[in-house]
Amino acid sequence: MRKVTLRKKIRYWLDYRMASGTASMVKLLLTLVLTAVVFVTALVLLFHLQAEGKGVIAIFWDNLRSAMSSSFPSSDSGSLLYIVLYTLLGLTGMVFTGMLIGIFSSTIRGRIIALQEENPEIIEENHTVILGFRTGEYALLKEMIKSTWKDRRTIVIVEDMERQDMEQAIRKNVAVPNNIRLITIKGDTTSPNDLRCCAIPDCSTLVVNTRNRGRTVKTLLAAEILMMGSSRRPRIVASVDSNTRVFSREMMKESGITMLYSGDIVARIIARSTTQTGIFEALLDMIDFDNYEFYFEHRPETAGLPFGSVVLSGRKGIVTGLFRNEKALINPAPDTIIKENDILITFEEDPGDLILEDPKELQPPSGFIEIPSKPIEEVVIFGINSSILTILQELPDNIRHIKLIGVSQQDKAAFIPENEKFVSELTADYRSTEYDRNLLDMVRDASHVCILSDHRKKEEDSDTETMLRIIRLRNIKKKYGWSFTITAEMRCENNRDLITMEDSEDFIVATDLSSMMLSQISADVRRAPVFNELLSEEGSEAYLKPASEMGLAGTEMTYKELLKHVYERGGILMGIRTKDVPFKIIAGSVLPVKITESDRLIMIGKE
């Protein structure tokens, strides 16, 4: 038999009591103090240490008060035994008071920490829930705050990280106004139990910002479980990095889900920016919540009129297309007759600003004046990833030669099918780019240079590699006086800020574009087909045209004259990109506009 000493038994008993919680520890302390008070009271009565005439209850109460106040007797209070007993009683009270304060202090502190870490139960309605957050990426939250204007709004952000860390990162990088109540939730976005406190069925907008295809699907399924049986259903907007479709169109329509395939969109933007430096910035200005946005207005007076007449009559706003049968028709043919149920797609500062001046009196152009495109000798693409095939397909047909740099034959075969045919000649240079002599030869004849991010590496590593390539290419441009443009794909918002951008450069950040689109679509889901149309390979799209190619360099025109001039050449004028202003909207201008040689027109149309 194992021998258990009395000391071990007492310690075992004390450990059990202390592990039982605060109440058990307080109960133990009270028991010890009351035991000491009863013991001293008994000795006082036995040896007649108190004045005569006091009863048992009075003596017990005086002793208890002495213990609780930790009072000690003076030297002339009584006999030596009296002094010793009441000194021990004071010491007992002092130990009791100290331990009791420590217990309550520790309990309160622990409760405060628990309250800080514990997820609150959302009691609001019509709030916004964002599932997914990453430090360093704040574009989505900034745009969501802008979209509220001055309305009171609660925004709930869910991610599997400490609440204090999230709040500290957000407050440091995002200006949160007083009308916004920001609540962070620590939880797994794919767990229904973790999302239960977010009141998802009662929110107005649910934004899934997890981006990863698998995690996005799981998050949407978790949200669906919480919405089962609910009579209300929020707008659901989600974004994925991949180009492959997650759900069928019928399923998304039935579930009210709007899906943004940011990988495909970014690939198209990279292709456009490669030969049109500045289009990315123009698009960001076009879809953010500053200044002008896309709106939808039903104007009954336009029914039966040609679309071209309505475009030319617009003031203080721009008519860009028609919303018909839940489809966006961007810049349809000028002779397209507007139907009674058609909705105008407008680009305005505020809904209702658009003024239509005598559309019945204006005649649309019968045909477009063709603008010949200058041939592009060579485009050089550094790196390769899953977007390369879309980029090659989206590049304009007037490129004579496309050269892939810094890729292996295995990578080229893995990402580009052998039987894929392109209008431009496609070659690959498998030499190392570490040597300046090789790099010099690779870009010697380039008109445009595109740098793709290696998605197989960590974001920080791939961005560092991209920035080093930009620096080396800049040195070559300055040393030899070459004028090729640079378009670079970057994966983190904060990394782009580390390297300054020059006039002939575009730094494409996927999260910027997808975040702004998510916030725009969450405000009005009808904007999704508008953006898809603007960025698709078919139909009309956003592009830049040098003023010289449009025959406008050195001219001075009113907005009405300029709008007509551009529209006769197949485009709807959205704004002007000057040397100092990336997106200058002149729709409300009443003064003549001076066009310089370096200006470029931001247009929507068939390039």
C-alpha positions as CSV (number, residue, x, y, z in Angstrom):
1,M,0.0,0.0,0.0
2,R,1.2,3.5,-1.0
3,K,1.7,5.6,2.1
4,V,0.0,9.0,2.0
5,T,1.1,11.5,4.6
6,L,-1.2,14.0,6.3
7,R,0.6,16.8,4.5
8,K,-0.2,15.3,1.1
9,K,-3.8,14.8,2.1
10,I,-4.2,18.4,3.2
11,R,-2.5,19.7,0.0
12,Y,-4.7,17.4,-2.1
13,W,-7.8,18.8,-0.4
14,L,-6.6,22.4,-0.8
15,D,-5.9,21.8,-4.6
16,Y,-9.4,20.5,-5.1
17,R,-10.9,23.4,-3.2
18,M,-8.9,26.0,-5.2
19,A,-9.8,24.3,-8.5
20,S,-13.5,24.4,-7.7
21,G,-13.6,28.1,-8.4
22,T,-13.9,31.5,-6.6
23,A,-17.0,30.6,-4.5
24,S,-15.3,27.5,-3.1
25,M,-12.2,29.5,-2.1
26,V,-14.2,32.3,-0.5
27,K,-16.2,29.7,1.4
28,L,-13.0,28.1,2.7
29,L,-11.6,31.4,3.9
30,L,-14.8,32.3,5.7
31,T,-14.8,28.9,7.4
32,L,-11.2,29.4,8.6
33,V,-11.9,32.9,9.9
34,L,-15.1,31.9,11.7
35,T,-13.3,28.9,13.2
36,A,-10.6,31.3,14.5
37,V,-13.2,33.7,15.9
38,V,-15.1,30.9,17.6
39,F,-11.9,29.6,19.1
40,V,-10.8,33.0,20.5
41,T,-14.4,33.7,21.8
42,A,-14.3,30.4,23.7
43,L,-10.9,31.2,25.3
44,V,-12.1,34.7,26.2
45,L,-15.2,33.3,28.0
46,L,-13.1,30.5,29.6
47,F,-10.5,32.8,31.1
48,H,-12.8,35.8,31.6
49,L,-10.6,38.1,29.5
50,Q,-13.5,40.5,28.6
51,A,-15.3,42.9,30.9
52,E,-18.2,41.4,32.9
53,G,-21.7,41.8,31.7
54,K,-21.0,41.1,28.0
55,G,-22.9,38.1,26.5
56,V,-21.6,35.4,24.2
57,I,-23.0,37.1,21.1
58,A,-21.5,40.5,21.9
59,I,-18.1,38.9,22.5
60,F,-18.4,36.9,19.2
61,W,-19.3,40.0,17.3
62,D,-16.5,42.1,18.7
63,N,-14.0,39.3,17.9
64,L,-15.4,39.0,14.3
65,R,-15.1,42.8,13.9
66,S,-11.5,42.7,15.1
67,A,-10.7,40.0,12.7
68,M,-12.4,41.6,9.7
69,S,-10.7,45.0,10.4
70,S,-7.3,43.4,11.2
71,S,-7.0,45.5,14.4
72,F,-4.3,44.7,17.0
73,P,-4.5,45.3,20.8
74,S,-2.4,48.0,22.5
75,S,0.2,47.1,25.2
76,D,-2.2,48.1,28.0
77,S,-5.3,46.5,26.7
78,G,-5.2,43.6,29.1
79,S,-3.3,40.5,30.2
80,L,-0.5,38.9,28.1
81,L,-2.9,36.1,27.1
82,Y,-5.4,38.7,25.9
83,I,-2.8,40.5,23.8
84,V,-1.5,37.3,22.3
85,L,-5.0,36.0,21.4
86,Y,-6.1,39.2,19.8
87,T,-2.8,39.7,17.9
88,L,-3.2,36.2,16.4
89,L,-6.8,37.1,15.6
90,G,-5.7,40.3,13.8
91,L,-3.1,38.4,11.9
92,T,-5.7,35.9,10.8
93,G,-8.0,38.7,9.7
94,M,-5.1,40.4,7.8
95,V,-4.4,37.2,5.9
96,F,-8.1,36.7,5.2
97,T,-8.6,40.2,3.9
98,G,-5.5,40.1,1.7
99,M,-6.4,36.7,0.2
100,L,-10.0,37.8,-0.3
101,I,-8.9,41.0,-2.2
102,G,-6.6,38.9,-4.3
103,I,-9.3,36.4,-5.1
104,F,-11.8,39.1,-6.1
105,S,-9.1,41.1,-8.0
106,S,-8.0,38.1,-10.0
107,T,-11.6,37.1,-10.7
108,I,-12.6,40.5,-11.9
109,R,-9.4,40.8,-14.1
110,G,-10.0,37.4,-15.6
111,R,-13.7,38.3,-16.3
112,I,-12.6,41.6,-18.0
113,I,-10.1,39.7,-20.2
114,A,-12.8,37.1,-21.0
115,L,-15.2,39.8,-22.0
116,Q,-12.6,41.3,-24.3
117,E,-11.9,38.0,-25.9
118,E,-15.4,36.7,-25.9
119,N,-17.5,37.2,-29.0
120,P,-20.5,39.5,-28.5
121,E,-23.9,38.5,-29.5
122,I,-25.0,40.8,-32.4
123,I,-28.4,42.3,-31.6
124,E,-28.6,44.7,-34.5
125,E,-30.6,44.2,-37.7
126,N,-29.7,45.3,-41.3
127,H,-26.0,45.2,-40.5
128,T,-23.2,44.2,-42.8
129,V,-21.2,41.0,-42.1
130,I,-17.8,40.5,-43.7
131,L,-16.5,36.9,-43.5
132,G,-12.7,37.0,-44.0
133,F,-10.0,39.5,-43.0
134,R,-6.3,39.7,-43.6
135,T,-3.9,42.2,-42.1
136,G,-2.5,44.5,-44.7
137,E,-5.6,44.5,-46.9
138,Y,-8.0,47.2,-46.0
139,A,-9.5,48.4,-49.3
140,L,-12.8,46.5,-48.8
141,L,-13.4,48.0,-45.4
142,K,-12.5,51.5,-46.6
143,E,-15.0,51.2,-49.5
144,M,-17.7,49.7,-47.3
145,I,-17.3,52.7,-44.9
146,K,-17.4,55.2,-47.9
147,S,-20.6,53.5,-49.1
148,T,-22.5,54.3,-45.9
149,W,-21.9,58.1,-46.4
150,K,-23.3,59.5,-43.0
151,D,-25.8,56.7,-42.3
152,R,-25.4,54.8,-39.1
153,R,-24.2,51.3,-39.8
154,T,-22.8,48.3,-37.9
155,I,-20.1,46.3,-39.7
156,V,-19.2,42.9,-38.3
157,I,-15.8,41.3,-39.4
158,V,-15.2,37.6,-38.7
159,E,-11.7,35.9,-38.9
160,D,-9.9,33.3,-36.9
161,M,-7.5,35.6,-35.1
162,E,-7.5,37.5,-31.8
163,R,-10.1,40.3,-31.7
164,Q,-7.7,42.8,-30.2
165,D,-5.2,42.2,-33.0
166,M,-7.9,42.7,-35.6
167,E,-9.2,45.9,-34.0
168,Q,-5.7,47.3,-33.5
169,A,-4.7,46.6,-37.1
170,I,-8.0,48.2,-38.5
171,R,-7.9,51.3,-36.3
172,K,-4.3,51.9,-37.2
173,N,-4.9,51.7,-41.0
174,V,-8.6,52.7,-41.5
175,A,-10.3,55.9,-40.4
176,V,-13.5,54.7,-38.8
177,P,-16.1,57.5,-38.4
178,N,-18.5,57.9,-35.5
179,N,-21.5,56.7,-37.6
180,I,-19.8,53.3,-38.0
181,R,-19.9,50.7,-35.2
182,L,-17.2,48.2,-36.0
183,I,-17.3,44.7,-34.3
184,T,-14.7,42.1,-34.7
185,I,-15.5,38.4,-34.1
186,K,-12.9,35.6,-33.6
187,G,-14.2,32.5,-35.3
188,D,-13.8,30.0,-38.1
189,T,-15.8,31.3,-41.1
190,T,-16.6,27.7,-42.2
191,S,-18.1,26.8,-38.8
192,P,-21.9,27.5,-38.3
193,N,-21.4,27.5,-34.5
194,D,-18.8,30.3,-34.7
195,L,-21.0,32.4,-37.1
196,R,-24.2,32.0,-35.0
197,C,-23.5,35.1,-33.0
198,C,-23.3,37.3,-36.1
199,A,-27.1,37.3,-36.7
200,I,-26.6,36.5,-40.4
201,P,-30.3,36.0,-41.2
202,D,-31.0,39.5,-39.9
203,C,-28.1,41.3,-41.8
204,S,-28.7,43.3,-45.0
205,T,-25.4,42.3,-46.7
206,L,-23.2,39.3,-46.4
207,V,-19.7,39.6,-48.0
208,V,-17.6,36.5,-48.2
209,N,-14.0,37.7,-48.6
210,T,-12.1,34.4,-48.0
211,R,-11.0,34.4,-51.6
212,N,-9.8,30.8,-51.5
213,R,-12.2,28.6,-53.6
214,G,-12.5,25.8,-51.1
215,R,-12.9,28.1,-48.1
216,T,-15.4,30.2,-49.9
217,V,-17.6,27.2,-50.7
218,K,-17.5,26.0,-47.1
219,T,-18.2,29.5,-45.7
220,L,-21.3,29.9,-48.0
221,L,-22.5,26.5,-46.9
222,A,-22.1,27.4,-43.2
223,A,-24.0,30.6,-43.8
224,E,-26.8,28.7,-45.6
225,I,-27.2,26.4,-42.5
226,L,-27.8,29.5,-40.4
227,M,-30.3,31.0,-42.8
228,M,-32.4,27.8,-43.1
229,G,-36.0,28.5,-42.1
230,S,-35.5,32.2,-41.9
231,S,-38.0,34.4,-43.7
232,R,-35.3,37.0,-44.4
233,R,-32.3,36.6,-46.7
234,P,-29.4,39.1,-47.1
235,R,-27.6,40.1,-50.2
236,I,-24.7,37.7,-50.6
237,V,-21.6,38.7,-52.4
238,A,-18.5,36.4,-52.6
239,S,-15.1,36.6,-54.3
240,V,-12.7,33.8,-55.3
241,D,-9.2,33.9,-56.7
242,S,-9.8,31.0,-59.2
243,N,-11.2,31.4,-62.7
244,T,-13.3,28.2,-62.5
245,R,-17.0,28.5,-61.7
246,V,-17.9,27.5,-58.1
247,F,-21.7,27.1,-58.5
248,S,-24.0,27.0,-61.5
249,R,-25.7,30.2,-62.5
250,E,-29.1,28.7,-61.7
251,M,-28.0,27.8,-58.2
252,M,-26.5,31.2,-57.5
253,K,-29.6,32.9,-58.8
254,E,-31.9,30.7,-56.6
255,S,-29.7,31.3,-53.6
256,G,-29.2,35.1,-54.2
257,I,-25.4,34.8,-54.5
258,T,-23.4,37.1,-56.6
259,M,-19.9,35.6,-57.3
260,L,-16.9,37.7,-58.3
261,Y,-14.1,35.7,-60.0
262,S,-11.3,38.0,-59.2
263,G,-8.6,35.8,-60.8
264,D,-10.2,36.1,-64.2
265,I,-10.8,39.8,-63.8
266,V,-7.2,40.5,-62.7
267,A,-5.9,38.6,-65.7
268,R,-8.0,40.8,-68.0
269,I,-6.9,44.0,-66.3
270,I,-3.2,42.9,-66.6
271,A,-3.7,42.3,-70.3
272,R,-5.3,45.8,-70.8
273,S,-2.7,47.6,-68.6
274,T,0.2,46.0,-70.5
275,T,-0.6,48.1,-73.6
276,Q,-2.6,50.8,-71.9
277,T,-0.6,52.1,-68.9
278,G,-2.9,53.9,-66.5
279,I,-6.1,51.9,-67.2
280,F,-5.9,50.2,-63.8
281,E,-5.9,53.5,-61.9
282,A,-8.7,54.7,-64.1
283,L,-10.8,51.6,-63.4
284,L,-10.2,52.0,-59.6
285,D,-11.4,55.6,-59.8
286,M,-14.4,54.5,-61.8
287,I,-15.6,51.9,-59.3
288,D,-14.7,53.4,-56.0
289,F,-17.2,55.4,-53.8
290,D,-15.4,58.7,-54.4
291,N,-17.1,61.1,-56.8
292,Y,-19.0,59.3,-59.5
293,E,-20.6,55.8,-59.4
294,F,-22.8,53.6,-61.6
295,Y,-26.5,54.0,-60.9
296,F,-29.7,52.7,-62.4
297,E,-32.5,55.1,-63.4
298,H,-35.8,54.5,-65.0
299,R,-36.5,57.5,-67.3
300,P,-40.0,57.0,-69.0
301,E,-39.4,60.0,-71.3
302,T,-36.6,58.1,-73.1
303,A,-38.9,55.2,-74.2
304,G,-39.0,54.9,-78.0
305,L,-35.8,57.1,-78.5
306,P,-32.6,55.8,-80.0
307,F,-29.9,55.2,-77.4
308,G,-27.4,57.4,-79.2
309,S,-29.7,60.4,-78.8
310,V,-30.0,59.9,-75.1
311,V,-26.2,59.6,-74.7
312,L,-25.6,62.9,-76.6
313,S,-28.2,64.7,-74.5
314,G,-26.7,63.8,-71.1
315,R,-25.3,66.5,-68.8
316,K,-24.0,66.3,-65.2
317,G,-23.9,62.6,-65.7
318,I,-23.1,60.0,-68.3
319,V,-25.4,57.5,-69.9
320,T,-23.3,54.3,-70.4
321,G,-25.9,51.6,-71.3
322,L,-29.2,49.9,-70.7
323,F,-30.3,47.4,-68.1
324,R,-32.7,45.0,-69.8
325,N,-34.0,41.7,-68.6
326,E,-31.4,41.6,-65.8
327,K,-28.6,42.0,-68.4
328,A,-26.3,45.0,-68.9
329,L,-26.0,46.3,-72.4
330,I,-23.0,48.7,-72.3
331,N,-22.7,51.1,-75.2
332,P,-25.2,49.3,-77.4
333,A,-25.6,50.5,-81.1
334,P,-26.7,54.1,-81.4
335,D,-29.9,53.2,-83.2
336,T,-31.0,50.8,-80.4
337,I,-34.5,51.8,-79.4
338,I,-35.1,52.2,-75.7
339,K,-38.0,50.1,-74.5
340,E,-40.5,51.2,-71.8
341,N,-39.2,48.8,-69.1
342,D,-35.5,49.6,-69.9
343,I,-33.4,51.2,-67.1
344,L,-30.6,53.6,-68.0
345,I,-27.2,52.7,-66.6
346,T,-25.7,56.1,-65.6
347,F,-22.4,57.3,-64.2
348,E,-23.2,60.1,-61.8
349,E,-22.0,61.7,-58.6
350,D,-25.4,61.2,-57.0
351,P,-28.5,59.4,-58.3
352,G,-30.8,61.8,-60.1
353,D,-28.1,64.3,-61.1
354,L,-28.3,63.4,-64.8
355,I,-30.0,66.0,-67.0
356,L,-31.3,65.0,-70.4
357,E,-31.3,68.1,-72.7
358,D,-33.7,67.6,-75.7
359,P,-32.9,64.0,-76.6
360,K,-35.7,64.1,-79.2
361,E,-33.9,66.8,-81.1
362,L,-30.6,65.0,-81.4
363,Q,-29.7,62.4,-84.1
364,P,-27.4,59.6,-83.3
365,P,-24.5,58.9,-85.7
366,S,-25.4,56.6,-88.6
367,G,-21.9,55.0,-88.4
368,F,-18.6,55.2,-86.6
369,I,-15.4,56.8,-87.8
370,E,-12.8,54.1,-87.6
371,I,-9.6,54.9,-85.7
372,P,-6.6,52.8,-86.9
373,S,-4.5,51.2,-84.1
374,K,-0.8,51.5,-84.3
375,P,1.0,48.1,-84.4
376,I,3.0,47.1,-81.2
377,E,6.3,45.5,-82.0
378,E,7.0,43.4,-78.9
379,V,5.5,42.7,-75.5
380,V,7.8,41.0,-72.9
381,I,6.2,39.0,-70.1
382,F,8.3,38.0,-67.1
383,G,7.1,35.0,-65.1
384,I,4.1,32.7,-65.5
385,N,1.1,31.7,-63.4
386,S,-2.4,30.4,-63.9
387,S,-3.5,33.7,-65.5
388,I,-1.2,33.6,-68.4
389,L,-3.6,31.9,-70.8
390,T,-6.3,34.5,-70.2
391,I,-3.7,37.3,-70.5
392,L,-2.5,36.0,-73.9
393,Q,-6.0,35.7,-75.1
394,E,-6.9,39.2,-73.9
395,L,-3.9,41.1,-75.4
396,P,-4.8,43.1,-78.5
397,D,-4.4,41.7,-81.9
398,N,-2.0,44.4,-83.1
399,I,0.9,43.0,-81.2
400,R,3.4,41.4,-83.5
401,H,5.6,39.5,-81.0
402,I,5.0,38.2,-77.5
403,K,8.1,36.9,-75.6
404,L,7.9,34.9,-72.3
405,I,10.9,35.4,-70.0
406,G,12.1,33.5,-67.0
407,V,9.9,30.4,-67.4
408,S,11.0,26.8,-67.9
409,Q,9.8,24.7,-70.7
410,Q,7.8,22.6,-68.2
411,D,6.0,25.6,-66.9
412,K,5.2,26.8,-70.4
413,A,3.7,23.4,-71.2
414,A,1.8,23.2,-68.0
415,F,0.1,26.6,-68.3
416,I,-0.2,27.0,-72.1
417,P,-1.8,24.1,-74.2
418,E,0.5,23.1,-77.1
419,N,-2.3,23.4,-79.6
420,E,-3.4,26.9,-78.4
421,K,-3.2,29.4,-81.3
422,F,-2.6,33.2,-80.9
423,V,-2.7,36.0,-83.4
424,S,0.7,37.3,-82.3
425,E,3.9,35.3,-82.6
426,L,4.7,33.7,-79.2
427,T,8.2,32.7,-78.2
428,A,9.9,31.8,-74.9
429,D,13.4,32.7,-73.6
430,Y,14.5,30.2,-71.1
431,R,17.7,32.0,-70.1
432,S,18.3,33.1,-66.5
433,T,17.3,36.7,-65.7
434,E,19.8,37.0,-62.9
435,Y,22.5,38.4,-65.3
436,D,22.1,42.0,-66.5
437,R,23.5,41.1,-69.9
438,N,20.7,38.6,-70.4
439,L,18.1,41.0,-69.1
440,L,19.3,43.7,-71.4
441,D,18.9,41.5,-74.5
442,M,15.5,40.4,-73.4
443,V,13.9,43.9,-73.2
444,R,16.0,45.6,-76.0
445,D,13.1,45.6,-78.5
446,A,10.2,45.7,-76.0
447,S,7.4,48.3,-76.3
448,H,5.7,47.0,-73.1
449,V,6.9,44.8,-70.2
450,C,4.6,42.8,-68.0
451,I,5.8,41.2,-64.7
452,L,3.6,38.4,-63.3
453,S,3.6,37.2,-59.7
454,D,4.7,33.6,-58.9
455,H,1.6,32.3,-57.1
456,R,3.5,29.2,-56.0
457,K,5.6,31.4,-53.6
458,K,4.4,33.2,-50.5
459,E,3.0,36.7,-51.2
460,E,5.8,38.6,-49.5
461,D,8.5,36.6,-51.4
462,S,6.8,37.0,-54.8
463,D,6.2,40.7,-54.3
464,T,9.9,41.2,-53.3
465,E,10.9,39.4,-56.4
466,T,8.6,41.7,-58.5
467,M,9.9,44.9,-56.8
468,L,13.5,43.9,-57.5
469,R,12.7,43.3,-61.2
470,I,11.0,46.7,-61.4
471,I,14.1,48.4,-59.9
472,R,16.4,46.6,-62.4
473,L,14.2,47.5,-65.4
474,R,14.0,51.1,-64.3
475,N,17.8,51.3,-64.2
476,I,18.0,49.9,-67.8
477,K,15.4,52.4,-69.0
478,K,17.3,55.4,-67.5
479,K,20.7,54.1,-68.6
480,Y,19.8,53.5,-72.2
481,G,17.0,56.0,-72.6
482,W,14.5,53.3,-73.6
483,S,10.7,54.0,-73.2
484,F,9.0,50.7,-72.6
485,T,6.1,50.7,-70.1
486,I,6.0,48.4,-67.1
487,T,2.9,46.6,-65.8
488,A,3.5,44.6,-62.6
489,E,1.2,42.3,-60.7
490,M,1.5,42.6,-56.9
491,R,-0.4,40.6,-54.3
492,C,-0.3,42.8,-51.2
493,E,-1.6,46.4,-50.9
494,N,1.1,47.5,-48.5
495,N,3.9,46.3,-50.7
496,R,2.8,48.5,-53.5
497,D,3.3,51.5,-51.3
498,L,6.9,50.6,-50.7
499,I,7.9,51.4,-54.3
500,T,6.9,54.7,-56.0
501,M,5.1,54.5,-59.3
502,E,6.3,56.4,-62.4
503,D,4.2,57.7,-65.3
504,S,4.8,54.6,-67.6
505,E,4.0,52.1,-64.9
506,D,0.9,50.3,-63.5
507,F,1.0,48.2,-60.4
508,I,-1.9,45.8,-60.4
509,V,-3.1,44.6,-56.9
510,A,-5.8,42.0,-57.1
511,T,-7.3,42.8,-53.7
512,D,-7.7,46.5,-54.6
513,L,-9.9,45.7,-57.6
514,S,-11.9,42.8,-56.0
515,S,-12.5,44.7,-52.8
516,M,-13.9,47.7,-54.5
517,M,-16.1,45.6,-56.7
518,L,-17.3,43.6,-53.7
519,S,-18.3,46.8,-51.9
520,Q,-20.0,48.2,-55.0
521,I,-21.9,45.0,-55.7
522,S,-23.0,44.7,-52.1
523,A,-24.6,48.1,-52.4
524,D,-26.4,47.2,-55.7
525,V,-26.1,43.7,-57.2
526,R,-27.1,45.1,-60.6
527,R,-23.6,46.5,-60.8
528,A,-22.1,43.0,-61.2
529,P,-23.2,42.5,-64.8
530,V,-22.0,46.0,-65.6
531,F,-18.5,45.2,-64.3
532,N,-18.5,41.9,-66.1
533,E,-19.4,43.6,-69.3
534,L,-16.7,46.3,-68.9
535,L,-14.0,43.6,-68.2
536,S,-15.1,40.9,-70.6
537,E,-13.4,40.0,-73.9
538,E,-16.7,40.5,-75.7
539,G,-18.8,43.7,-76.1
540,S,-17.7,47.1,-74.9
541,E,-14.9,47.7,-72.4
542,A,-13.1,50.5,-70.7
543,Y,-9.9,51.7,-72.4
544,L,-7.6,54.6,-72.9
545,K,-7.0,56.5,-76.1
546,P,-4.2,59.1,-76.6
547,A,-5.6,62.5,-77.6
548,S,-3.4,62.5,-80.7
549,E,-5.0,59.3,-82.0
550,M,-8.4,60.9,-81.6
551,G,-7.3,64.0,-83.5
552,L,-7.8,66.2,-80.3
553,A,-4.3,67.2,-79.3
554,G,-4.0,70.9,-78.9
555,T,-7.7,71.6,-79.3
556,E,-10.3,73.3,-77.1
557,M,-13.8,71.9,-77.0
558,T,-16.9,72.1,-74.8
559,Y,-18.0,69.0,-73.1
560,K,-20.9,68.6,-75.5
561,E,-18.6,68.9,-78.5
562,L,-16.1,66.5,-77.0
563,L,-18.8,63.9,-76.1
564,K,-20.1,64.0,-79.7
565,H,-16.6,63.8,-81.2
566,V,-15.8,60.7,-79.1
567,Y,-19.2,59.0,-79.6
568,E,-18.9,59.4,-83.4
569,R,-15.7,57.2,-83.1
570,G,-17.5,54.5,-81.2
571,G,-16.8,55.4,-77.5
572,I,-18.6,56.9,-74.6
573,L,-16.4,59.5,-72.9
574,M,-16.0,58.8,-69.2
575,G,-13.2,61.2,-68.4
576,I,-9.7,62.4,-69.2
577,R,-6.4,61.2,-67.8
578,T,-3.9,64.1,-67.6
579,K,-0.3,64.2,-66.5
580,D,-1.4,65.2,-62.9
581,V,-4.9,63.7,-62.6
582,P,-5.5,60.0,-63.3
583,F,-9.3,60.4,-63.7
584,K,-10.7,63.8,-64.4
585,I,-14.5,63.7,-65.0
586,I,-15.8,66.6,-67.1
587,A,-19.5,65.6,-67.5
588,G,-20.6,68.6,-65.4
589,S,-18.2,71.1,-67.0
590,V,-19.6,74.2,-68.7
591,L,-16.3,75.7,-69.6
592,P,-14.3,74.7,-72.7
593,V,-11.9,71.8,-72.1
594,K,-8.2,72.2,-73.3
595,I,-6.7,68.9,-74.6
596,T,-2.9,68.5,-74.5
597,E,-0.7,66.1,-76.4
598,S,-0.1,64.0,-73.2
599,D,-3.8,63.7,-72.3
600,R,-5.6,60.4,-72.8
601,L,-9.3,59.9,-73.0
602,I,-11.0,57.3,-70.8
603,M,-13.7,55.7,-72.9
604,I,-16.2,52.8,-72.9
605,G,-16.7,51.1,-76.2
606,K,-15.4,48.5,-78.6
607,E,-11.7,49.0,-79.0
